[in-house]
Amino acid sequence: MEIKIPEVGESILEALVANWLKDDGATVAKDEIICELETDKVNVELNAEASGILHIVVPVGETVPIGTVIATIEEGEVAETAAAEPAAEPPPAKPETEPAAATREQTRTAPVNPAARLKAEERGIDLDQVAGSGRQGRVILDDVLAHAEPAKPAQKAEGEAGDKLASKGEPAVTVAADDGRPVTRQAMTPIRQRIAARLLQARQQTAMLTTFNEADMSWVKKLRVRHQENFTKRHGIKLGMMSFFVKASIEALKQYPAVNARIDGTDVVYQHYYDIGIAVGTDRGLVVPVLRDADQLTFAEIEQQIADLAAKANARKLTLADLEGGTFTITNGGIYGSLLSTPIINPPQCGVLGMHSIQDRPVVEDGQIVIRPIMNLALRYEHRLIDGRDAVGFLKLIQEYILARSEVCLEL
């Protein structure tokens, strides 16, 4: 039986073989996950469609077109014989002070990635002493590197850089630059190439402009403190900041429909639904999963869906359906400490709201200087469709909702 790169989506033409979960020649069971693929949009897990012996054709690190045969499974009597064959007599035991690598592997119950095993052998690490953080306790390269780090504090900087890059599943080579100093050269992953292409496309094909404002977060902070315990008990999820901005953005989008629209040739398509993209940072880059029909969601449903999508993103479980079709995006650079930024629009959308870190600042209220928690807001918008007046009005309306001048945020 042939194992091919499956069709994932119309715009996906190739995939990177990111990881084989089974070794070449290993016996696999039907429906067992055997391979992880990485595309420019999502990651895909391949399952064995039959039981048998796995023969790998395409190794880890190679990018191949959709439909390529990357492995075969030898079915039938050969597989059954291999599975039923009794274990060979173990070799005579050696003193515990010098355990053989094969003996250590036999005693280990958790699986080990090939790259992790090679790195462990290079550094003389006993895999029985390494805690696995992968699926089903699998020991991955990060686990071996983390285990080795305390033992080798004097490791050279260039070696550490190579390990960090390799730990992401990306081949990295340390070479000498033209002036003889060390550099690490690394191929961009498909998803990073896609991010780069999309950012360049946004810069070249849109007329982006940014308007800024400030939001007083006093009321939101008080509301969260007042309701947090009861909200968490009722819904099993914490009340965060993002749900307030999703709600406020939707109300503002209803009053400024051009911000929720898109340009199609010479037409403007006004979208009468609100699929809000939420930017999520992962170790592979930024992804923007979408909250479908967000105007119909409660605070708890928004928080739960964001948590679920973030977990899927970090576990590389997002599907194309999770990523496509957003009408407006919200990104929170404040969680990384950003004070002010100009986010880039995600075409064909025409607007993106940037949230930032909250700082206590002196402000004037009724002629008095008081301290208030202030967040900078940035609206990046498509100037071909949205005028400055509408952009400023949209952002001011969000500011007003966050300041509790509307009842929009009271349905907890």
N, C-alpha and C positions, 0 to 999 in steps of 0.2 A: 504494500500500500504506500502511495506517495503522500507526503505532507507538503502542501503548497502554501505560499503566502496568500491568504484569502483577500477578497475584495472587501475593503473597509468602507470606502466612500468614493463618490464619483471623482473628487479632486485629488485623491491619494493614489499616487502612481508607483511608489516604492516603499520599502520598509527596511529598517535596520534590525538584524538579528542581535538582540540585546543580551540574551541570556538563555543558555540551555540548562534546564533544571534536571536533566538526566544526561549521563555520560554516553558517549558512543559505545554501542554494544550492550547497553543496559536493557534489562527486561522491563517493559512498561505495561500498565494495565489500561484497559479501555476507559476513556473519559479522564484519565490522569493528566494534569497540566505538565507539559514537557518543555515548553518554550515561551519566551517573552519577546514580543516584537515591539519596536518603537517606530512610529510614523511621525510626520510633521505636525500631526494634530493630537493623536491619542496613542496610548499603548494597548496592545492586544495580547491576550494569552491564548496559546494554541493547546488544544486537548488532543490526546491520542484517540483516534477514531476506532482503534482496534487494539487488542492485546498482542504483544509480540516483542521482538528484539529491535531496538532502535539503531538505525545507521545514519549518522549525521553527514550531510553533504555540504552544507554551508556553515562555516564556523562563526563563532561570536565575533561581532565587529564589522561584518560585511553588510553592505546595503545592496539589496537586489530588487528587481521589479516585481510587481504584483503577479502572482501566478507561478513564480519560480519554485521549483522543487527544492526544498531545503533539507529534507530527510526522507527516509523510507522506514517502514515498519515491516519486518519479516514475520509473517503470521504462520499459523499452523503448527505442524509437528515440531519444528525446530524450536519455536518459542515454548511449547508445552514441555519439551524435553529439557530445555534450559531451566525452566521454572521448577521441574520435578527432580532435577539432578541432585543427588546428595552432596552435601558439602565435603570438600576434601579434608583429609586428616590435617589438623593444624600442625605447624612446625613445632619442634621442641621449644619450650619456653626459654626465653633469655632472661638474664638478670634484670630486675626492675629498674636498675640504674641506666640501662641502655635499651629501652623499648624500641622495636623497629617501627617504621612509619606504617607498614601494612597492619601490624598488630594493633597499633593505636586506632587505625581506621576501623578494624573489625569490632573493637570494643565500643566505638562511638555509636549511639543510637540515632542522634540527629543527623540529617543530611548536611553535606558540605559542598559549596560551590567550587568548581574547578580552580578558579582564580584564587579563592581563599586558601585552597589546599596547597597550591604552588607557593603562595606567599608564606604560608606557615612553614613549609619545608625549607624555603630560603633562609628564614630567620630562626629555624630550630624551635618552633613553637609547638607544644603539645596541644592538639585540637580538643582533647578531652577537657582542657582547662579554659576553653574559650566559650563564652555564652553566645548562643546564636540569636540574632534579632530578626531573621528572615521568616518567611512563611513556614509554619510547623517547626519552628526552632532552627531553621536552616542557618548555618554559619556562612556569612557573606564576607566579602573582602573588608568592609568597614569594621566588622567585628575583630578580624585578625589584626588590622592596623591599630585599632583602639587598644587591643590587648598588648600589642608590642610597644606602644608609645611610652609608657612609664619606664620600660626597661632600656630604652634607647633614647635618652633625652638629647644626646649629642648628635643626632642624625643630621646630615647636611640639609641645608635649606632646599637645594634643588631636588633632592630625593623626596623630601616631604611634599613638595609641590607636585611631583609626578604621582605620588601615592594618592593625594587628594583628588587629582584629576582622574586617575584610574578607578578610584572608588566610586565614581559616578558612572562607571561602565563605559568610559570613553577612552580609546587608546591614546596614550600620551608618550612622547619620546623626548628625552632631554638631550639637546644637541648644543654645539658651540655656535654662537653668533659670529658675524663677520669680524668682530673685534676680539673673538676668542672667549668671551664671557658666556656662561651657561644660560640657555633659554629652554623652555618647554614648548614644543609644537604639538598641537592637538586638533584633530578633525572636529568640526562643529557637528553636533547631533542633528538629526532631521528636524526636531522640534525647535531647536535654536535657529536653524536656517530659516524655518518658517516664520519665527518671531522677527528675525532680521528683515526678511522680505516684506512682511506686513508693515513694519515700522517705516521702511523706506517707501512703500507704496503710499502710506498715509501722508508722508511728508511731500511726496511728489504730486499726488493727485487730489489733494484737498487744500482749501484755503483756510488754514486754521488760525484762530485768534483766541485769546484767553482773557477772561474778566475775573476779577478777584473780589472777595468780600470776607467779612468776619462773622462768625456765629458765636453768640454767648451761650455756652453750654450749661449754665447754672440750673435751668429748669430741668433739663434732661438728666443731669447728674442727681438732682434731688429726687426726681421721679424714680430713677433706677434704685437708689438707696431705699426709698419708701416701699417699693413693690418687689424688690429682688427676691426676698425670701419666699413670699407667697407665690410669686411667678414661677420660681424654680420648682417649688413643691407641686404646683398644679400641672406644669408642662414638662418637667424633667429637663429643662434647658435654661441657661442663664439669659437674662435680658441684656443684650448688648447695645452698642451704639448704632450698628449698621441698620437695624430694623427701623429706627427713627428716620434715618436718611432715605431709606427706601420709600417709606410712607410719604415723607415730605416731597421727595422727587416726583412721585407719581401724581400728587396733587398739583405740583407745579407743571408737570407735563400736560395735564389736562387743560390747563389755562394757556399754555404755550405749546400747541400741538406741533409746531415746526421743529421743536427740539426732539420730538419723538418720531420725526419723519425721516425719509431717505430720498436721495436723488437717483432717478433711474433714467439715464439719457437726458432728455429735455423735459422729463416729467418729475413732479414732486409726488411721492407716495406717502400719504398721511396714514399712519398705522393706528387704528383705534383699539389697540391692545397694548399691554405694558409688560414686555419680557425684559427684565432688568439683569444685565450682566454684572457679576460681582468678581472683581479681579482677585485672584488667589496666587500668592507666591509659592513656588515649589522649588526643590533642588535642581530642577531642569529648566526653570524659567517661569514667566508669568503666564497663567491661563485664565480664561474668563468664562466660567460656567454660567448658565442662565437660569434665573428664576422665572418660570413660565406663569403668565397671568398673575403677576405679583400684586396687582390691585385687588385681587380676590383673596389674598392671604392675610391671616392675622399676624400679630407680632410674633407669637410663638411659632407659627408655621414658617415665617420668614427666617427666624433664628435657627430652627431645626433644619430647614433646607440648606441654608448656608453652611451649617456645620457638616451636614452629610456630603455636600459637594466638595468642601475643603478636604474632608477625609478621603473621598474618592480621588481627588487630585493628587494628594500626597501618596496614596497607594497606587497611583497610575491606573485607576479603574474608570476614568472618565470615558464616555462614549461620544461619538459625533453629535448625537441628539442633545447631550448636555452642553455643547459648546456653540451650536449654530443658532442663528436667528434672533439675537438680541436686538432690542430697539434703542437702548440707552445703557450706559455703563457707569458704575460707581467704583472708584478705587481708593483705598485708604493707605496712603503712604505714611500716615501718622504712627502706625504700628511699628514702623522701622525707625521712627524718630524724625521723619521729614517735617520741616516747618513750613515749607512752601515749595511747590513744584508746578509744572505745566504738563499734565498728562496728555498722551497722544490719543486721538480718536481711533476707534476700531471700525474701519469702513465695513459696510456702507452706512453705519450709524453716523449721526451728525452732532452728537454731544457726549461728553464724558465729564463727570463730576469728580473732582479730587478732594478728598478729606485729608487733614493733616493733624499733627500732634496738638494736644491741648496744653496751653500754658496759662498760668495765672498772670494777668496783666492789669496795670492801672487804667481804668476808664472813667469817664466823667458821666455821672448820672445826677440830674437835677442840680447841677452846679457843684457837686461833690465828687472828689476822687475816691473811687472804690476799687477793690480787687475783684476781678471776675475771671472765670476759666474761659479762655477764648480759643477758638479753632479757626485757622485760615481755611477758606474754601476757594477752589478754583474751578471755573467752568471753561473747558476747552470746547469750541464749537466751530461748525462748518459755516464760514462767513458767506459762502455762495448762497446759502439758504436762510441763515439766521442773521438778522440785523443786530447791531450792537444794543439797540434799545430793548429788543426782546431778550437777548442774552442777559443783560443786566437785570431786567425785570424778573426773569426766571430765577436768577441766583438770589435776588432780594426776597422773593417769595419763599424759597427754601429757608432763608435766614429767619423770616417771620414765623414759619411753622416750627422751627427749632426753638424759637423764643416763646413758644406756647401761645401765640396770638390766634391760634386756630384750635378747633376741637379735634383735628385729624389724628392726634397722637394719644387720645384718651381711652381708646377701646382696648385696654389690656385684659 
